[in-house]
Amino acid sequence: GQQLNQSPQSMFIQEGEDVSMNCTSSSIFNTWLWYKQEPGEGPVLLIALYKAGELTSNGRLTAQFGITRKDSFLNISASIPSDVGIYFCAGGGETSGSRLTFGEGTQLTVNP
Amino acid sequence: DTGVSQDPRHKITKRGQNVTFRCDPISEHNRLYWYRQTLGQGPEFLTYFQNEAQLEKSRLLSDRFSAERPKGSFSTLEIQRTEQGDSAMYLCASSRRWGFQETQYFGPGTRLLVL
């Protein structure tokens, strides 16, 4: 089946540092979404990307939809303790149809 | 504007029992999705509805699983004869498609533990 390779698996950073994570796929997607999940809760949407090459910001978060439609990255600038959580990329559309295919997540820890 | 809600939030059951979960989507969202998430993994697609029609089912959805959305509003997911391997977080998401754009919003999930 389809797989998204998300890296890194985990990150330990100091408050104020910038963070970058990415996802790559062997398949093409029409949509890339980034979610954040905290323990015991469902994923919360951070950024949605619908067009190849699109670069979108949401506060301190910036994400891009790769030109090849097979990859995406998420950057977090000036991290704060409440950024702690698991970040998931998800691809939708094209060969996957309406379903979302998720990466395995990046566990982010921010030390004050 | 309320989000996706799920009930119950937690369920503990004994192996062999049946369980049923409910999902209430965001109002005016015509698409509803079920996913399953095990520890340390991303959510995996199970099935989805457009209005009351079930349009796609994953091969993960064994014969013991059934989902319904009788009036195109809320949905239920039933697991019959539960097994320990069914222990997971069951997530519901809803969306509305605008042209080629579709964004899925997730509920808080139902965590199932099968003893």
Contacts between the chains, C-beta under 8 A, distances in Angstrom:
chain1	res1	chain2	res2	distance
A	4	B	42	7.8
A	6	B	42	7.9
A	30	B	100	6.6
A	31	B	101	7.4
A	31	B	102	6.8
A	31	B	103	8.0
A	33	B	103	6.9
A	33	B	104	7.4
A	35	B	106	7.4
A	40	B	108	8.0
A	40	B	109	7.9
A	40	B	111	7.2
A	41	B	108	5.5
A	41	B	109	7.0
A	42	B	4	7.6
A	42	B	6	7.9
A	42	B	91	5.4
A	42	B	106	3.9
A	42	B	107	5.2
A	42	B	108	4.8
A	42	B	109	4.7
A	43	B	43	7.0
A	43	B	91	7.4
A	43	B	106	4.8
A	44	B	106	7.3
A	45	B	103	6.5
A	45	B	104	7.8
A	45	B	105	6.1
A	45	B	106	7.7
A	48	B	101	7.8
A	48	B	103	4.8
A	50	B	100	6.9
A	50	B	101	5.0
A	88	B	42	5.2
A	88	B	43	7.7
A	90	B	42	7.5
A	92	B	102	6.9
A	92	B	104	7.7
A	93	B	100	7.5
A	93	B	102	7.7
A	97	B	56	6.4
A	98	B	31	7.0
A	98	B	33	7.8
A	98	B	48	6.0
A	98	B	55	7.6
A	98	B	56	7.0
A	98	B	102	6.8
A	99	B	33	7.3
A	99	B	45	4.0
A	99	B	48	6.7
A	99	B	56	6.7
A	99	B	58	7.6
A	100	B	33	7.8
A	100	B	35	7.8
A	100	B	43	7.5
A	100	B	45	6.7
A	100	B	93	7.9
A	100	B	104	6.1
A	101	B	45	7.5
A	102	B	42	3.0
A	102	B	43	5.2
A	102	B	44	7.4
A	103	B	42	5.6
A	104	B	40	7.6
A	104	B	41	6.2
A	104	B	42	5.5
A	105	B	40	7.9
A	105	B	41	7.7
A	105	B	42	5.7
